[in-house]
Amino acid sequence: MDLYDCIHKRRDTRHFTKDEVPEEVLLKALDAAHAAPSVGLTEPWRFLIVKSQEKKRDIKALFDDSNKRAKLGINNDKQHKLYSSLKLEAIEETPLGIALFCDHGMLEGFTIGTIGNSSTLEWSCACAVQNLWLSLTEQGYGAGWVSIMDYEKFEGLFDVPDTWQSLGYMCVGKPATDYGGEPMLQKENWKRRSEKPYIEYV
Ligand SMILES: Cc1cc2nc3c(=O)[nH]c(=O)nc-3n(C[C@H](O)[C@H](O)[C@H](O)COP(=O)(O)O)c2cc1C
């Protein structure tokens, strides 16, 4: 697939078929993730592959809890109805998931580019996730990022070092739809993609 096709075809997917994700597809995507740029070559991304239904149930419970609170916070009736109709995860339906973490332990000692700004570690992880997402797209698979959850409780579901900070969870599988080639949130009239990126020459 052409790079630009891949960039434009990548979707945040919440509707999947029951197809398994072959090991070689996953490994290729993780390899692409690991080729991402990172501040000071820290490579702070950490991926935990989740296959057990029990763990997925625990993650889904965290999503349900946060989603319920999100709904309670909407006092506009129309917006509440629309938000409630949106499917914003596929945790239990996807054959596997990837718990995303950023290892702040990589900051021990001096490293290039992080002085005064440790968030550059998280940005590095975002670069890796985008590579992972594009690789899955190129291979005919897809992913949906779930961030609607209490990250501290999420970290508590895994036996990870204290230096690992959660960045959410990717549901991974074979997309059942491409939402007509547009973001699902646009298709469902939640929000429209803007026409152009903001650019100004100064
Ligand atoms: C950091 C991050 C967190 C996100 N969290 C969620 C989420 O919890 N649930 C959800 O349905 N979509 C989530 N999304 C997906 C966005 O809504 C989606 O990327 C956006 O609507 C554009 O659609 P597209 O990715 O298909 O182009 C998240 C995306 C990012 C980058």
The ligand as an SDF file (V2000), in Angstrom:
LIG
                    3D

 31 33  0  0  0  0  0  0  0  0999 V2000
   -4.5130    9.4340   22.3800 C   0  0  0  0  0  0  0  0  0  0  0  0
   -5.8300    9.0080   21.7650 C   0  0  0  0  0  0  0  0  0  0  0  0
   -6.8370    8.5150   22.5830 C   0  0  0  0  0  0  0  0  0  0  0  0
   -8.0570    8.1020   22.0380 C   0  0  0  0  0  0  0  0  0  0  0  0
   -9.0160    7.5570   22.8510 N   0  0  0  0  0  0  0  0  0  0  0  0
  -10.1550    7.0720   22.3100 C   0  0  0  0  0  0  0  0  0  0  0  0
  -11.1370    6.3960   23.1060 C   0  0  0  0  0  0  0  0  0  0  0  0
  -10.9890    6.2090   24.3240 O   0  0  0  0  0  0  0  0  0  0  0  0
  -12.2320    5.9020   22.5110 N   0  0  0  0  0  0  0  0  0  0  0  0
  -12.4490    6.0790   21.1660 C   0  0  0  0  0  0  0  0  0  0  0  0
  -13.4820    5.6120   20.6550 O   0  0  0  0  0  0  0  0  0  0  0  0
  -11.5400    6.7150   20.3890 N   0  0  0  0  0  0  0  0  0  0  0  0
  -10.4140    7.2000   20.9190 C   0  0  0  0  0  0  0  0  0  0  0  0
   -9.4800    7.8120   20.1130 N   0  0  0  0  0  0  0  0  0  0  0  0
   -9.7180    7.8970   18.6610 C   0  0  0  0  0  0  0  0  0  0  0  0
  -10.0830    9.2750   18.1480 C   0  0  0  0  0  0  0  0  0  0  0  0
  -11.4120    9.5920   18.4720 O   0  0  0  0  0  0  0  0  0  0  0  0
   -9.9020    9.2570   16.6150 C   0  0  0  0  0  0  0  0  0  0  0  0
   -8.5310    9.1120   16.3480 O   0  0  0  0  0  0  0  0  0  0  0  0
  -10.4300   10.5200   15.9240 C   0  0  0  0  0  0  0  0  0  0  0  0
  -11.8120   10.5950   16.0700 O   0  0  0  0  0  0  0  0  0  0  0  0
  -10.0710   10.5370   14.4340 C   0  0  0  0  0  0  0  0  0  0  0  0
  -10.5290    9.3550   13.8030 O   0  0  0  0  0  0  0  0  0  0  0  0
   -9.5360    8.4280   12.9800 P   0  0  0  0  0  0  0  0  0  0  0  0
   -8.4640    7.9770   13.9480 O   0  0  0  0  0  0  0  0  0  0  0  0
  -10.3530    7.2990   12.4530 O   0  0  0  0  0  0  0  0  0  0  0  0
   -8.9310    9.2750   11.8930 O   0  0  0  0  0  0  0  0  0  0  0  0
   -8.2730    8.2260   20.6410 C   0  0  0  0  0  0  0  0  0  0  0  0
   -7.2380    8.7330   19.8220 C   0  0  0  0  0  0  0  0  0  0  0  0
   -6.0360    9.1040   20.3750 C   0  0  0  0  0  0  0  0  0  0  0  0
   -4.9480    9.6270   19.4620 C   0  0  0  0  0  0  0  0  0  0  0  0
  1  2  1  0
  2  3  1  0
  2 30  2  0
  3  4  2  0
  4  5  1  0
  4 28  1  0
  5  6  2  0
  6  7  1  0
  6 13  1  0
  7  8  2  0
  7  9  1  0
  9 10  1  0
 10 11  2  0
 10 12  1  0
 12 13  2  0
 13 14  1  0
 14 15  1  0
 14 28  1  0
 15 16  1  0
 16 17  1  0
 16 18  1  0
 18 19  1  0
 18 20  1  0
 20 21  1  0
 20 22  1  0
 22 23  1  0
 23 24  1  0
 24 25  2  0
 24 26  1  0
 24 27  1  0
 28 29  2  0
 29 30  1  0
 30 31  1  0
M  END
$$$$
